Amino acid sequence: MPEHFDLVIIGTGAGGGTLAYALRESGLRILLVERGDFLPQEPQNWQPVEVFDRRRYKPDETWYGADGSPFHPGVHYFVGGNTKVYGAALPRLRAQDFGALEHEGGTSPAWPITYDELEPYYARAEQIYAVHGAPGEDPTEPPRSGPFPYPAVPHEPYIDDLCARLHKQGLHPFHYPMGIDLREGGRCIRCKTCDGFPCQVLAKSESDVNCVRPALESPAITLWTNTLARRLVTDETGKRVVGVELERGGEHLTVHAERFVVACGAVNSALLLMRSANDRHPGGLANSSGLLGRNYMVHNNTALMAVDPFRRNPTVFQKTLAVNDFYFKGANFAYPMGNIQMLGKLQAGMLTAAQPLVPKPILQGMADRSVDWWVMSEDLPDSHNRVELAPNGKVIVHWKPNNLVAHRKLVDAARKMMREAGYQFVFVQPMGIDTNSHQCGTARFGVDPATSVLDPYCRTHDIENLYVVDSSFFPSSAAMNPALTIAAQALRVAEKLAA
Ligand SMILES: Cc1cc2nc3c(=O)[nH]c(=O)nc-3n(C[C@H](O)[C@H](O)[C@H](O)COP(=O)(O)OP(=O)(O)OC[C@H]3O[C@@H](n4cnc5c(N)ncnc54)[C@H](O)[C@@H]3O)c2cc1C
């Protein structure tokens, strides 16, 4: 078994998987390291009780809040990472998200690259992830160099009707860009177990299916599953990483390479670099700025159920529509508020974990008559919100949500929107520390080594052959789903690495 590679990529999610795919014909000999296995295709993939109540696909892992309270993080350790269960909503950020934006709660900082610089990579990422969408419906949409690869996923009749009701209010509901295999002869059967579930028929555009498996067709790419990266080792100068210590099948081994990419997700990437601390890097690798693990963001998220007790919602595939009318401001609010997007159709079994005291038939009755939304606002980088590795190895997440006025305004706007659309009851459930699906920011990129961990190509400022290519690089969280942006930046970094 070779133990020297040109490149080692640790993690196979949206960042690592896309990077491997982009480099599959680069001539580089690449080792992909993944702590998990391929997620099994099994009936339980689509069973709410298994997925939500029994947490079948989540690790038995406990992290702690700053006050010491334990929680189980919403992470997934499989080939494909969190994209195995994601909702496959694949929008681009708005062009303005790349500049500094004033929010009610503070400033959302500018990125070191512009939207125009990332646009060609967005276009490629949309091809790779087979994105379906309809241009021209969303007033906040950034300019595109070409059409969406596939036409929008059509609304089902009930959602079409809701869309018309929203139009009547002067809003601009639009088909949300989605990565599912609805191509001619495609695998997608439009079931209701997409958002939040693994896809049993592999019809979601995930890093596993769309990137890792095709990448493995190249003899230059090797994948080691069930292999945990424990530590990166530098040379004596501390200027180069020379190896990664791995745990594989109960054995410990060190793999050497010319270059290393950490792509473990925003929390685990920061932790790996912290665990790799040595004499030259006492605060963790690539941490001369002191910013590693800081500026952790996850969005402000609220689930909203709008219920019309007199009308059943027969929709099966609900996640087709979004509203961005409040993205940059509201009717009486001059600051950005965020994005409102449909959730996959809620089922009683998905609600029992959050509402264990409510009898299941009542939850089922509500779910049968509800329309379900994810209300999402930008949270701002705050260096006090951070990931900490305690001396005893415990993972501590310091998280104090901010920019909450904007989020409350958005939830109110969503509530009003749905009341006016004819829904008598609106229930909201704010998300807590364990909803870290959109985690980002723990190794922000920038041009100044004093104020960022990574350069604009995600190379660490401190260590010339070490990169972090996952959601860690985000300097701001914007208020759109992150995966397409992670993938686009991975494609941009791949060009640099191949050169
Ligand atoms: C329920 C849910 C729904 C979501 N819906 C959407 C959506 O609709 N649209 C969207 O854009 N985003 C969505 N997201 C978020 C999206 O999935 C993530 O933003 C994205 O996957 C992050 O990519 P990443 O590369 O940063 O990390 P991940 O995808 O988390 O990948 C990290 C990988 O690293 C591996 N790893 C971690 N530590 C180690 C280690 N020490 N050694 C070896 N391997 C390691 C993990 O097993 C994993 O495979 C959702 C997430 C969840 C959980």
The ligand as an SDF file (V2000), in Angstrom:
LIG
                    3D

 53 58  0  0  0  0  0  0  0  0999 V2000
  -29.9950   17.9910    7.4730 C   0  0  0  0  0  0  0  0  0  0  0  0
  -29.1410   18.9010    6.6220 C   0  0  0  0  0  0  0  0  0  0  0  0
  -29.7180   19.5780    5.5530 C   0  0  0  0  0  0  0  0  0  0  0  0
  -28.9420   20.4280    4.7650 C   0  0  0  0  0  0  0  0  0  0  0  0
  -29.4970   21.0010    3.6640 N   0  0  0  0  0  0  0  0  0  0  0  0
  -28.7340   21.7610    2.8490 C   0  0  0  0  0  0  0  0  0  0  0  0
  -29.2480   22.2630    1.6270 C   0  0  0  0  0  0  0  0  0  0  0  0
  -30.3850   21.9940    1.2440 O   0  0  0  0  0  0  0  0  0  0  0  0
  -28.4350   23.0420    0.8720 N   0  0  0  0  0  0  0  0  0  0  0  0
  -27.1540   23.3410    1.2470 C   0  0  0  0  0  0  0  0  0  0  0  0
  -26.4690   24.0850    0.5430 O   0  0  0  0  0  0  0  0  0  0  0  0
  -26.6410   22.8580    2.3910 N   0  0  0  0  0  0  0  0  0  0  0  0
  -27.3840   22.0660    3.1760 C   0  0  0  0  0  0  0  0  0  0  0  0
  -26.8380   21.5190    4.3040 N   0  0  0  0  0  0  0  0  0  0  0  0
  -25.4600   21.8740    4.6450 C   0  0  0  0  0  0  0  0  0  0  0  0
  -24.4390   21.1560    3.7730 C   0  0  0  0  0  0  0  0  0  0  0  0
  -24.6630   19.7750    3.8130 O   0  0  0  0  0  0  0  0  0  0  0  0
  -23.0540   21.5130    4.2930 C   0  0  0  0  0  0  0  0  0  0  0  0
  -22.9010   22.9250    4.2230 O   0  0  0  0  0  0  0  0  0  0  0  0
  -21.9360   20.8770    3.5100 C   0  0  0  0  0  0  0  0  0  0  0  0
  -22.0690   19.4950    3.4060 O   0  0  0  0  0  0  0  0  0  0  0  0
  -20.6220   21.2120    4.2040 C   0  0  0  0  0  0  0  0  0  0  0  0
  -19.5680   20.7020    3.4380 O   0  0  0  0  0  0  0  0  0  0  0  0
  -18.1420   20.5060    4.1180 P   0  0  0  0  0  0  0  0  0  0  0  0
  -17.2400   19.9720    3.0800 O   0  0  0  0  0  0  0  0  0  0  0  0
  -17.7930   21.7710    4.8170 O   0  0  0  0  0  0  0  0  0  0  0  0
  -18.3790   19.4340    5.2980 O   0  0  0  0  0  0  0  0  0  0  0  0
  -19.1140   18.0270    5.3400 P   0  0  0  0  0  0  0  0  0  0  0  0
  -20.0570   17.8680    4.2220 O   0  0  0  0  0  0  0  0  0  0  0  0
  -19.6610   17.8820    6.7210 O   0  0  0  0  0  0  0  0  0  0  0  0
  -17.9420   16.9750    5.1270 O   0  0  0  0  0  0  0  0  0  0  0  0
  -16.9310   16.7710    6.0820 C   0  0  0  0  0  0  0  0  0  0  0  0
  -16.3990   15.3510    5.9080 C   0  0  0  0  0  0  0  0  0  0  0  0
  -15.2140   15.1840    6.6860 O   0  0  0  0  0  0  0  0  0  0  0  0
  -15.2620   13.9290    7.3500 C   0  0  0  0  0  0  0  0  0  0  0  0
  -14.3860   14.0470    8.5240 N   0  0  0  0  0  0  0  0  0  0  0  0
  -14.5740   14.8610    9.5890 C   0  0  0  0  0  0  0  0  0  0  0  0
  -13.5390   14.7620   10.4360 N   0  0  0  0  0  0  0  0  0  0  0  0
  -12.6690   13.8570    9.9070 C   0  0  0  0  0  0  0  0  0  0  0  0
  -11.4140   13.3360   10.3190 C   0  0  0  0  0  0  0  0  0  0  0  0
  -10.8150   13.7530   11.4510 N   0  0  0  0  0  0  0  0  0  0  0  0
  -10.8110   12.3860    9.5440 N   0  0  0  0  0  0  0  0  0  0  0  0
  -11.4000   11.9680    8.3900 C   0  0  0  0  0  0  0  0  0  0  0  0
  -12.5880   12.4600    7.9490 N   0  0  0  0  0  0  0  0  0  0  0  0
  -13.2080   13.4010    8.6930 C   0  0  0  0  0  0  0  0  0  0  0  0
  -16.7320   13.7380    7.6570 C   0  0  0  0  0  0  0  0  0  0  0  0
  -17.0510   12.3930    7.8930 O   0  0  0  0  0  0  0  0  0  0  0  0
  -17.3710   14.2790    6.3790 C   0  0  0  0  0  0  0  0  0  0  0  0
  -17.4840   13.2990    5.3920 O   0  0  0  0  0  0  0  0  0  0  0  0
  -27.5780   20.6470    5.1000 C   0  0  0  0  0  0  0  0  0  0  0  0
  -27.0020   19.9550    6.1570 C   0  0  0  0  0  0  0  0  0  0  0  0
  -27.7680   19.0900    6.9220 C   0  0  0  0  0  0  0  0  0  0  0  0
  -27.1130   18.3510    8.0700 C   0  0  0  0  0  0  0  0  0  0  0  0
  1  2  1  0
  2  3  1  0
  2 52  2  0
  3  4  2  0
  4  5  1  0
  4 50  1  0
  5  6  2  0
  6  7  1  0
  6 13  1  0
  7  8  2  0
  7  9  1  0
  9 10  1  0
 10 11  2  0
 10 12  1  0
 12 13  2  0
 13 14  1  0
 14 15  1  0
 14 50  1  0
 15 16  1  0
 16 17  1  0
 16 18  1  0
 18 19  1  0
 18 20  1  0
 20 21  1  0
 20 22  1  0
 22 23  1  0
 23 24  1  0
 24 25  2  0
 24 26  1  0
 24 27  1  0
 27 28  1  0
 28 29  2  0
 28 30  1  0
 28 31  1  0
 31 32  1  0
 32 33  1  0
 33 34  1  0
 33 48  1  0
 34 35  1  0
 35 36  1  0
 35 46  1  0
 36 37  1  0
 36 45  1  0
 37 38  2  0
 38 39  1  0
 39 40  1  0
 39 45  2  0
 40 41  1  0
 40 42  2  0
 42 43  1  0
 43 44  2  0
 44 45  1  0
 46 47  1  0
 46 48  1  0
 48 49  1  0
 50 51  2  0
 51 52  1  0
 52 53  1  0
M  END
$$$$
